[in-house]
Amino acid sequence: MTIRAARIWLRFLCPALLLLPAMASPEHAAAQAYPNRPIRLIVPFPPGGAADILARLIGGKVSEQIGQPVIVENRPGAGGTLGADTAAKSPADGYTILHNTNGAAIAPALYRALPFDAAKDFTPVTQIVASNLALVASPKSGIASVKELLARARANPGKLNYGSSGPGNPLQLTMEMLKHAAGVDIVAVPFRGDAQIHTALIAGDIEVAVIPLSAAVPLIQEGRLTALAVTGPKRSEPVAHVPTVAEAAGLPGFASAGWQGWFAPAGTPATIVERIGHEVARAIAQPEINERLKTMAYEPVGSTPAEFEAYFKGEVVKFTNIIADAKIPKQ
């Protein structure tokens, strides 16, 4: 081989040699093979609730796209922290994902101690949807408006009940925010999940509750629940006739909306996190999924990991301030 030929050969060989360490790295190898087995999707709430329904809808579509099962595992308890702790302590390999609500941003400010660090033990993957909440009443209560609810609560302190799925849950926190803002005493009755609250409302066992709008819409349309207000900053299209709490209660600035998203255990390779986020965004973009989300009163999002991380950090700060302002005691 001539010197000139050798130089030409080395010119092409050297860049290839530089790539070998990256190609041989564990992260690269894992990403190349991912996914090659079922993915566990932990939902820290009982079956039948809004988070569970959304997780199964998105998980099912992602499963079709990647050619591997996405298995929903319900681990309810402690306002969502039990399932979150399970996810935090799972291997950071992309085969365990946590489907959580904005309760993930509430927990750090609400609990004296958590078995995990909400900021350090998770990698935000994607915000799936933004959502509204609904303040509803049992038709058997005779309460037809927010003004009637507040008037009755003021006349009978501690006599009205509301359904709560546990401290730290966004639904419970929203009701506590309303109680504080309006100066009323309505007693929380604990339930294991949303589905049990709906049943208790329909039966008249409790008077009111804040529930996800996605779950409330069909029950309102069927006449099984009475819509009093939506809790977000503006009215929601599926129930455009229903006022906001701010409008109905004369509480300017009152707003409490929600979101749901996916998190991976901290340390999950960035390439895998990006892949999961991409698959979720791809699923949401499918016309049949997009339309289904809108009929469920969700606003599709599908953010990137970087976008969701920035948003999540902002939510933690926001809820820390809300809990402090409302003087909600730590659990």
ZAMARGU-4260 file (C-alpha; in steps of 0.2 Angstrom, whole numbers, plus 5000, padded with zeros to 4 digits):
<rodrens>
0) 5000/5000/5000 | 5007/5017/4995 | 5008/5031/5008 | 4995/5041/4999 | 4983/5026/4999
5) 4986/5023/5017 | 4982/5041/5021 | 4966/5040/5012 | 4961/5024/5021 | 4965/5032/5038
10) 4954/5047/5033 | 4939/5036/5032 | 4943/5024/5046 | 4947/5036/5060 | 4929/5044/5060
15) 4922/5026/5061 | 4933/5022/5075 | 4927/5037/5085 | 4909/5031/5083 | 4913/5014/5091
20) 4913/5019/5109 | 4896/5028/5107 | 4889/5013/5097 | 4895/5001/5110 | 4889/5011/5126
25) 4875/5003/5136 | 4863/5017/5133 | 4865/5016/5114 | 4863/4997/5115 | 4847/4998/5126
30) 4840/5012/5115 | 4843/5001/5099 | 4834/4986/5106 | 4820/4996/5115 | 4807/4990/5117
35) 4809/4971/5116 | 4797/4966/5130 | 4781/4972/5138 | 4780/4990/5146 | 4772/4992/5163
40) 4762/5007/5165 | 4758/5011/5183 | 4742/5021/5187 | 4742/5026/5205 | 4723/5026/5206
45) 4709/5013/5206 | 4702/5006/5190 | 4688/5015/5182 | 4693/5033/5186 | 4698/5047/5174
50) 4717/5043/5175 | 4714/5024/5172 | 4703/5027/5157 | 4716/5039/5149 | 4730/5028/5153
55) 4722/5013/5144 | 4717/5023/5129 | 4735/5030/5126 | 4743/5014/5132 | 4733/5004/5120
60) 4738/5015/5105 | 4756/5016/5110 | 4756/4997/5111 | 4750/4995/5093 | 4763/5007/5087
65) 4778/4999/5096 | 4772/4981/5094 | 4774/4977/5112 | 4761/4976/5126 | 4758/4991/5137
70) 4751/4983/5153 | 4742/4995/5165 | 4745/4991/5183 | 4734/5000/5196 | 4742/5004/5212
75) 4730/5015/5222 | 4734/5023/5239 | 4740/5038/5249 | 4733/5051/5236 | 4744/5043/5222
80) 4760/5042/5231 | 4760/5023/5233 | 4760/5020/5215 | 4772/5034/5212 | 4784/5026/5225
85) 4784/5010/5216 | 4788/5018/5199 | 4802/5028/5207 | 4810/5013/5214 | 4809/5003/5198
90) 4823/5000/5186 | 4827/5015/5175 | 4826/5005/5158 | 4810/5012/5150 | 4800/4997/5155
95) 4791/5005/5169 | 4782/5021/5166 | 4771/5031/5178 | 4755/5039/5172 | 4751/5053/5185
100) 4740/5068/5187 | 4745/5086/5193 | 4744/5078/5210 | 4762/5074/5206 | 4766/5093/5208
105) 4755/5095/5223 | 4763/5081/5234 | 4779/5089/5238 | 4770/5104/5246 | 4757/5094/5254
110) 4766/5080/5263 | 4778/5082/5277 | 4788/5067/5270 | 4787/5057/5255 | 4796/5040/5251
115) 4803/5048/5235 | 4809/5065/5229 | 4797/5071/5216 | 4810/5082/5208 | 4825/5070/5208
120) 4817/5053/5207 | 4808/5055/5190 | 4811/5061/5173 | 4796/5070/5165 | 4792/5061/5148
125) 4777/5070/5141 | 4761/5080/5146 | 4747/5070/5138 | 4732/5082/5141 | 4726/5097/5150
130) 4709/5096/5158 | 4696/5104/5167 | 4687/5099/5183 | 4669/5100/5187 | 4660/5104/5204
135) 4644/5093/5203 | 4630/5089/5215 | 4619/5074/5218 | 4602/5077/5211 | 4595/5071/5227
140) 4603/5085/5236 | 4592/5098/5228 | 4607/5109/5226 | 4606/5117/5208 | 4619/5131/5209
145) 4635/5136/5217 | 4626/5150/5226 | 4613/5137/5233 | 4628/5126/5239 | 4637/5141/5248
150) 4621/5147/5256 | 4617/5130/5263 | 4634/5127/5269 | 4635/5144/5278 | 4618/5141/5286
155) 4623/5123/5291 | 4642/5123/5295 | 4649/5105/5294 | 4633/5097/5289 | 4636/5095/5270
160) 4648/5082/5264 | 4659/5081/5249 | 4668/5066/5241 | 4687/5065/5242 | 4698/5052/5235
165) 4712/5057/5247 | 4723/5071/5253 | 4735/5078/5239 | 4723/5073/5226 | 4719/5088/5214
170) 4701/5085/5216 | 4702/5086/5235 | 4714/5101/5235 | 4702/5111/5223 | 4687/5108/5235
175) 4698/5114/5249 | 4703/5129/5239 | 4684/5133/5236 | 4680/5131/5255 | 4694/5143/5260
180) 4690/5156/5246 | 4671/5156/5251 | 4673/5154/5269 | 4662/5138/5271 | 4664/5121/5280
185) 4660/5106/5270 | 4666/5089/5277 | 4677/5077/5267 | 4671/5059/5265 | 4685/5048/5259
190) 4683/5036/5245 | 4696/5025/5236 | 4694/5033/5219 | 4683/5043/5207 | 4671/5029/5202
195) 4666/5026/5220 | 4663/5045/5222 | 4652/5045/5206 | 4641/5031/5214 | 4639/5039/5230
200) 4634/5056/5222 | 4621/5047/5211 | 4614/5038/5226 | 4613/5054/5236 | 4626/5047/5250
205) 4636/5064/5248 | 4630/5081/5242 | 4644/5087/5231 | 4661/5083/5224 | 4674/5090/5212
210) 4677/5077/5199 | 4686/5076/5182 | 4676/5085/5168 | 4680/5070/5157 | 4670/5059/5169
215) 4657/5072/5173 | 4651/5076/5155 | 4641/5059/5152 | 4634/5059/5169 | 4628/5077/5167
220) 4621/5074/5150 | 4612/5058/5157 | 4605/5069/5171 | 4613/5058/5184 | 4623/5072/5191
225) 4619/5091/5192 | 4633/5102/5185 | 4636/5117/5196 | 4652/5124/5189 | 4669/5121/5180
230) 4684/5125/5190 | 4696/5131/5176 | 4698/5149/5171 | 4686/5148/5157 | 4671/5138/5152
235) 4673/5121/5143 | 4666/5117/5126 | 4657/5101/5130 | 4647/5110/5144 | 4647/5128/5138
240) 4631/5132/5148 | 4640/5128/5164 | 4648/5143/5172 | 4665/5144/5180 | 4667/5144/5199
245) 4674/5162/5198 | 4658/5167/5188 | 4645/5157/5199 | 4653/5161/5216 | 4658/5178/5213
250) 4676/5173/5216 | 4687/5183/5204 | 4703/5174/5199 | 4698/5157/5206 | 4704/5143/5195
255) 4710/5125/5196 | 4713/5115/5181 | 4722/5098/5179 | 4733/5088/5168 | 4740/5071/5166
260) 4757/5065/5160 | 4770/5051/5159 | 4785/5050/5170 | 4800/5038/5170 | 4811/5033/5184
265) 4826/5045/5185 | 4841/5039/5175 | 4831/5032/5161 | 4842/5034/5145 | 4837/5050/5136
270) 4835/5041/5120 | 4822/5030/5127 | 4813/5045/5136 | 4813/5053/5119 | 4806/5038/5110
275) 4792/5036/5123 | 4787/5054/5121 | 4787/5053/5103 | 4776/5038/5103 | 4764/5046/5114
280) 4763/5062/5103 | 4761/5051/5088 | 4746/5042/5097 | 4738/5058/5102 | 4740/5065/5084
285) 4729/5050/5077 | 4712/5057/5072 | 4702/5044/5081 | 4712/5047/5097 | 4712/5066/5095
290) 4693/5066/5093 | 4691/5054/5107 | 4701/5065/5119 | 4690/5080/5114 | 4674/5071/5117
295) 4681/5067/5134 | 4683/5085/5137 | 4702/5084/5136 | 4714/5096/5127 | 4727/5085/5119
300) 4745/5091/5122 | 4759/5079/5118 | 4774/5089/5124 | 4792/5085/5123 | 4802/5079/5138
305) 4810/5096/5140 | 4794/5106/5138 | 4786/5094/5151 | 4800/5096/5163 | 4799/5115/5163
310) 4780/5115/5165 | 4781/5102/5179 | 4794/5113/5189 | 4782/5128/5187 | 4767/5118/5193
315) 4777/5113/5209 | 4780/5131/5213 | 4762/5136/5209 | 4755/5123/5221 | 4767/5126/5234
320) 4761/5144/5234 | 4742/5139/5233 | 4744/5127/5248 | 4753/5140/5258 | 4740/5154/5254
325) 4725/5142/5258 | 4734/5137/5275 | 4731/5119/5270 | 4740/5109/5284 | 4753/5096/5279
330) 4748/5078/5279
</rodrens>
